[in-house]
Amino acid sequence: MMDNNQNLKFYESPIFLNLFLLIVNVSLFILKLIFSFLTNSLALQADAFDTLTDIVMVFAALIGIVYSRKKPNEKFPYGYYKIENIISLIISFFIFITAYTIILQSIKNILDFISGNLKPIKISVQVFVFLIISFTVSLVLTFYLKIMGKKTNSPIIKSEASEKLYDNIISLSVLTGFIGSIFNLYFLDSIIGLIIALFIIKGGYDIFLTSTKTLLDAVIDFDNRNELYNMVKNFSNVKEIENLEIRSYGRYIFLEVVVILNKELHLHQIDLLKKGISNKIQAEFPQIFRIIIISQTQPKEVIKIAVPVVSNEALNSKISEHFGESPFFAILEMQEENNVTLLKDYTIQTNKYINEEKRKGILISEWLLSEKIDKLYLKKELKKGPNLILENSFVQINIDEFECLKDIIEQEKQNQSS
């Protein structure tokens, strides 16, 4: 999350940047509004209300930053992030009314100009000085936000930098309209005011649409959705993804994914799996603010069990006390049918790594994983390396004193009945 970076200086923090932006934008809004009435400039009035949309965005960003620090509770399990959307939605209606008024006045002024009744714009040195200062301030802020956006990696700061770049174009067009007024081209001001009003409607509509979608809990578009889906799906023991939804709360992205897991996983294995999925998502998709993983279990059609054995005597094969030195490994395939566990199939394979001098246990572990085993029965505990490999792949390791394969099959049947 962007405001978690404790190494930033105070003037680089998102909350300081947004407070500074709020002060600058409010000042520009008031001054532009005053000068628009003094000069009769509709374009400058429209520019003032375009600055108002910036104030809305900055105000909403500040609310989001402040409330993102509040922990969710029983009444608000997803936090307080939608408060900024409620405020934005209310102000968007005000923006629409303002834009509508400017459009009506622009059309009236254009018609007055055609009939020869257009009221001229009052031009002064003070107005030009203000417009140049306003444009310069906006330009400097754009570069400052661009630099801080890269440094903090804050999506809010980056979006504000892009919005400020668009404001520069509007400010420049207003300045152009005033220059045209020097040559008695007063209609330029009304045309520019009309164009800016259309952009204000576009900005208000974006605020309205984003706020409405969030308040209605709509699923948002996510560019890397397929990549995210496949990454979760490819995790070991994730049988399928029942649901994957990406929503925005305020300016923050929440991921909620429901995964179907194999029935045989223990609770601590499920917790480890969910933590592993969450950590990988955060590493690959840092723009996702909060990850909620809901797990459900579903029986596996076939459970594969590996057992080291000393000889190939079918189901009478004796279980070996050793892992790496075992000459054979039995792979049992158990299937549940009508609440009864049956032996579906089995194979006894030669240990092809028995003569290896180094990493014998690790090589055997990797081989068994390639066979997609779910359980491993042993008489003694594994060494650290092989044990870590198998546990990380959520293979259930059982230590028992069974004599032969038949004993394990009976044990599996009893487990099912109990």
C-alpha positions in Angstrom: 0.0 0.0 0.0 1.3 3.4 -1.0 1.3 5.2 2.4 3.1 2.3 4.1 6.5 3.5 2.9 8.2 4.7 6.1 11.4 5.9 4.3 9.7 8.8 2.5 10.4 12.4 3.7 7.4 14.2 5.0 7.1 16.3 1.8 7.1 13.1 -0.3 4.3 11.4 1.5 1.0 11.0 -0.3 -0.9 12.8 2.5 1.3 15.8 2.3 1.2 15.9 -1.4 -2.6 15.8 -1.4 -2.9 18.5 1.3 -0.6 20.7 -0.7 -2.6 20.0 -3.9 -5.8 20.8 -2.1 -4.5 24.2 -0.9 -3.2 25.1 -4.4 -6.4 23.9 -6.2 -8.8 25.7 -3.8 -6.7 28.9 -4.2 -6.7 28.6 -8.0 -10.5 27.9 -8.1 -11.3 31.0 -6.0 -9.0 33.3 -8.0 -10.2 31.9 -11.4 -13.8 32.4 -10.4 -13.1 36.0 -9.2 -11.2 36.9 -12.4 -13.9 35.3 -14.6 -16.5 37.6 -13.1 -14.2 40.6 -13.4 -13.4 39.9 -17.1 -16.8 38.4 -18.2 -14.8 35.4 -19.4 -16.9 32.3 -19.7 -13.8 30.2 -20.6 -12.1 31.2 -17.3 -15.3 30.4 -15.4 -15.3 27.0 -17.0 -11.6 26.5 -16.2 -12.5 27.4 -12.5 -15.1 24.7 -12.3 -12.7 22.2 -14.0 -10.4 23.0 -11.1 -13.3 22.1 -8.9 -13.2 18.5 -10.3 -9.5 18.4 -9.3 -10.5 19.5 -5.7 -13.0 16.6 -5.6 -10.4 14.1 -6.7 -7.8 15.4 -4.2 -10.4 15.5 -1.4 -11.5 12.0 -2.1 -7.8 10.8 -2.2 -7.2 12.4 1.2 -10.3 10.6 2.7 -9.1 7.3 1.1 -5.6 7.7 2.6 -6.9 8.6 6.1 -9.5 5.9 6.2 -7.2 3.2 4.7 -5.4 3.3 8.1 -8.6 2.3 9.9 -8.9 -1.4 10.5 -12.1 -3.2 9.3 -14.4 -4.2 12.1 -17.6 -6.3 12.6 -19.9 -3.5 11.2 -17.5 -2.6 8.3 -15.6 -5.8 7.4 -14.3 -4.2 4.2 -13.2 -1.0 5.9 -14.4 2.6 5.3 -13.1 3.1 1.7 -16.5 3.8 0.1 -16.9 7.1 2.0 -14.9 8.9 -0.6 -17.2 7.4 -3.3 -20.3 8.7 -1.5 -18.8 12.2 -1.3 -17.6 12.0 -5.0 -21.1 10.9 -6.1 -22.8 13.9 -4.4 -20.3 16.4 -5.9 -20.6 14.9 -9.4 -24.2 16.1 -9.5 -23.0 19.6 -8.7 -20.4 19.4 -11.5 -23.1 18.3 -14.0 -25.3 21.3 -13.0 -22.3 23.7 -13.3 -21.3 22.3 -16.8 -24.9 22.6 -18.0 -25.1 26.3 -16.9 -21.8 27.0 -18.7 -23.0 25.3 -21.9 -26.2 27.3 -21.9 -24.3 30.5 -21.4 -21.7 29.7 -24.1 -24.5 29.0 -26.6 -26.2 32.2 -25.7 -22.9 34.2 -26.0 -22.2 32.6 -29.5 -25.7 33.6 -30.6 -25.2 37.1 -29.2 -22.0 37.4 -31.1 -23.7 36.4 -34.4 -26.4 39.1 -33.7 -23.7 41.6 -32.8 -24.7 41.8 -29.1 -21.8 39.9 -27.5 -20.5 41.6 -24.3 -16.7 42.2 -24.7 -14.1 40.6 -22.4 -12.3 43.0 -20.1 -8.6 42.6 -20.6 -5.9 43.8 -18.2 -2.3 43.2 -17.5 -3.2 41.7 -14.1 -5.4 39.1 -15.8 -2.5 38.0 -18.1 -0.1 37.9 -15.2 -2.5 35.7 -13.2 -3.1 33.3 -16.2 0.6 32.9 -16.8 1.3 32.3 -13.1 -1.6 29.9 -12.9 -0.3 28.0 -16.0 3.3 27.9 -14.6 2.1 26.6 -11.2 0.1 23.9 -12.9 3.1 22.9 -15.0 5.5 22.7 -12.1 3.0 20.7 -10.1 2.7 18.2 -13.0 6.4 17.6 -13.1 6.5 17.3 -9.2 3.7 14.8 -9.2 5.3 12.8 -12.0 8.5 12.5 -10.0 6.8 11.7 -6.7 4.5 9.2 -8.5 7.6 7.2 -9.7 9.3 7.5 -6.3 6.3 6.5 -4.1 4.8 4.1 -6.7 1.4 5.5 -5.5 -1.4 5.0 -8.0 -3.2 8.0 -6.6 -0.3 10.3 -7.2 0.2 8.9 -10.7 -3.4 9.5 -11.6 -3.3 13.0 -10.3 -0.2 13.7 -12.4 -2.0 12.6 -15.5 -5.0 14.7 -14.6 -2.8 17.8 -14.0 -1.3 17.4 -17.5 -4.8 17.6 -18.9 -5.4 20.8 -16.8 -2.3 22.4 -18.4 -4.0 22.1 -21.8 -7.2 23.7 -20.6 -5.2 26.6 -18.9 -3.3 27.1 -22.1 -6.5 27.2 -24.2 -8.0 29.9 -21.8 -4.8 32.0 -22.3 -5.2 31.6 -26.0 -8.8 32.8 -25.7 -7.7 36.0 -23.9 -5.0 36.6 -26.6 -7.8 36.3 -29.2 -9.8 38.9 -27.3 -7.0 41.4 -27.9 -7.8 41.2 -31.6 -11.6 41.4 -30.8 -12.1 37.7 -31.4 -14.4 37.5 -28.4 -16.3 34.5 -29.7 -13.2 32.4 -29.0 -13.8 32.7 -25.3 -17.3 31.3 -25.6 -16.2 28.5 -27.9 -13.3 27.5 -25.5 -15.8 27.7 -22.6 -18.1 25.4 -24.4 -15.3 22.9 -25.1 -14.1 23.0 -21.5 -17.7 22.4 -20.3 -17.8 19.3 -22.3 -14.6 18.1 -20.7 -16.1 19.0 -17.3 -19.0 16.7 -18.1 -16.6 14.0 -19.1 -14.7 14.4 -15.7 -18.0 14.5 -13.8 -19.3 11.4 -15.6 -16.1 9.5 -14.8 -16.4 10.4 -11.1 -20.2 9.5 -11.2 -19.6 6.1 -13.0 -16.7 5.1 -10.7 -18.5 6.0 -7.6 -21.8 4.3 -8.7 -20.0 1.1 -9.7 -18.2 0.9 -6.4 -21.2 1.7 -4.3 -23.2 -1.0 -6.2 -20.3 -3.4 -5.5 -19.7 -4.0 -9.2 -16.8 -6.2 -10.4 -14.2 -4.1 -12.1 -12.2 -4.8 -15.2 -8.6 -6.0 -14.5 -6.1 -6.1 -17.2 -4.2 -9.1 -15.9 -7.3 -11.1 -14.8 -6.4 -14.2 -16.9 -2.8 -14.2 -15.6 -4.0 -13.9 -12.0 -6.5 -16.7 -12.5 -4.0 -19.1 -14.0 -1.4 -18.3 -11.2 -3.9 -19.3 -8.5 -5.2 -22.3 -10.5 -1.7 -23.7 -10.9 -1.0 -23.9 -7.1 -0.6 -27.4 -5.9 -3.8 -28.9 -4.4 -6.0 -26.2 -5.9 -8.5 -28.3 -7.7 -10.4 -25.5 -9.2 -11.4 -21.8 -8.8 -15.1 -21.5 -8.0 -15.2 -17.7 -8.1 -12.7 -14.8 -8.6 -14.0 -11.3 -8.2 -12.0 -8.0 -8.3 -13.7 -4.9 -6.8 -12.7 -1.4 -6.0 -13.4 0.1 -2.6 -12.6 3.8 -2.8 -9.4 3.9 -4.8 -8.3 0.5 -3.6 -8.6 -2.9 -5.3 -9.9 -5.9 -3.4 -9.5 -9.5 -4.6 -11.9 -12.2 -3.4 -11.2 -15.7 -4.6 -13.0 -19.0 -3.7 -10.8 -22.0 -4.3 -11.8 -25.7 -4.2 -9.1 -27.7 -2.4 -8.5 -31.4 -2.1 -10.3 -33.1 0.8 -7.2 -34.7 2.3 -5.5 -31.4 3.3 -5.0 -30.7 7.0 -6.0 -27.4 8.5 -2.4 -26.2 8.9 -1.7 -27.2 5.3 -4.7 -25.1 4.1 -3.4 -22.1 6.1 0.0 -22.5 4.5 -1.5 -22.8 1.0 -3.7 -19.7 1.5 -0.7 -17.7 2.8 1.5 -18.9 -0.1 -1.2 -17.8 -2.7 -1.6 -14.4 -0.9 2.1 -13.7 -0.8 2.6 -14.6 -4.5 -0.4 -12.4 -5.6 1.0 -9.5 -3.6 4.4 -9.9 -5.2 3.1 -10.2 -8.7 0.2 -7.7 -8.4 1.1 -5.0 -5.9 -1.8 -2.8 -7.0 -4.2 -5.2 -5.2 -4.6 -3.7 -1.8 -6.4 -6.6 0.1 -6.7 -10.3 -0.7 -9.4 -12.5 0.6 -9.1 -16.2 0.0 -12.0 -18.5 0.8 -11.2 -22.2 0.7 -13.7 -25.1 0.3 -12.8 -28.8 0.2 -13.9 -31.3 -2.4 -13.1 -35.0 -2.4 -10.4 -36.2 -4.8 -11.6 -38.9 -7.2 -8.4 -40.8 -6.7 -5.9 -40.5 -3.9 -2.3 -41.6 -4.7 -0.2 -43.1 -1.8 3.5 -43.8 -2.0 5.2 -46.5 0.2 8.8 -47.6 0.2 9.0 -51.4 0.1 11.8 -53.9 0.3 10.5 -56.3 -2.4 8.0 -56.7 -5.2 5.5 -59.1 -3.7 2.3 -57.4 -4.8 0.2 -56.4 -1.9 2.2 -58.6 0.5 5.3 -56.4 -0.1 7.0 -55.6 3.1 7.4 -51.9 4.0 11.0 -50.7 4.1 12.4 -48.8 7.1 14.5 -46.6 4.8 13.5 -44.0 2.3 16.5 -43.4 0.0 17.8 -46.9 0.3 14.5 -48.6 -0.4 14.8 -50.8 -3.5 11.2 -50.3 -4.6 8.3 -47.9 -4.2 4.6 -48.9 -4.3 2.1 -46.4 -5.7 -1.4 -47.2 -4.5 -4.5 -45.5 -6.1 -7.4 -45.4 -3.6 -10.9 -44.4 -4.8 -14.0 -43.6 -2.9 -17.2 -45.0 -4.2 -20.5 -44.9 -2.3 -18.7 -43.9 0.9 -16.4 -46.9 0.6 -12.7 -46.6 -0.1 -11.4 -49.2 -2.6 -8.1 -50.0 -4.1 -8.4 -48.9 -7.7 -4.9 -49.8 -8.9 -1.3 -50.1 -7.8 2.2 -50.3 -9.2 5.5 -51.3 -7.7 8.4 -49.4 -9.3 12.1 -49.8 -8.9 13.9 -47.0 -7.1 16.0 -45.6 -9.9 18.0 -43.3 -7.6 19.1 -46.0 -5.1 22.7 -45.9 -6.4 23.0 -42.1 -6.3 25.7 -40.9 -3.9 24.4 -37.3 -3.4 20.9 -35.8 -3.0 19.3 -39.2 -3.1 16.4 -38.3 -0.8 15.7 -35.1 -2.7 15.7 -36.8 -6.1 13.3 -39.5 -4.9 11.0 -36.8 -3.4 10.9 -34.9 -6.7 10.2 -38.1 -8.6 7.3 -39.0 -6.3 5.9 -35.5 -6.8 6.0 -36.0 -10.5 3.8 -39.0 -9.8 1.3 -36.6 -8.2 1.2 -38.4 -4.8 -1.0 -37.2 -2.0 0.3 -39.3 0.8 3.5 -41.0 1.9 3.7 -43.8 4.4 7.0 -44.3 6.2 8.4 -46.1 9.3 10.9 -43.4 10.1 10.9 -39.6 9.8 12.5 -38.1 6.7 15.6 -35.9 6.6 15.1 -32.2 6.5 15.6 -31.7 2.7 13.2 -34.3 1.4 10.7 -33.5 4.2 10.7 -29.8 3.2 10.1 -30.5 -0.5 7.2 -32.8 0.2 5.6 -30.6 2.9 5.8 -27.6 0.6 3.9 -29.5 -2.0 1.3 -30.4 0.7 2.0 -34.2 0.6 0.7 -35.8 3.8 3.4 -37.8 5.5 2.3 -40.6 7.9 4.8 -42.3 10.2 3.5 -45.8 11.2 4.7 -49.3 12.0 2.7 -51.2 9.3 4.3 -54.4 8.0 3.0 -54.6 4.5 0.9 -52.8 1.9 -2.3 -54.7 2.9 -2.1 -53.0 6.3 -2.0 -49.6 4.7 -5.0 -50.4 2.5 -7.0 -51.5 5.6 -6.0 -48.4 7.4 -7.2 -46.2 4.6 -10.6 -48.0 4.6 -10.9 -47.5 8.3 -10.1 -43.8 8.0 -12.9 -43.4 5.5 -15.4 -45.3 7.7 -14.5 -43.2 10.8 
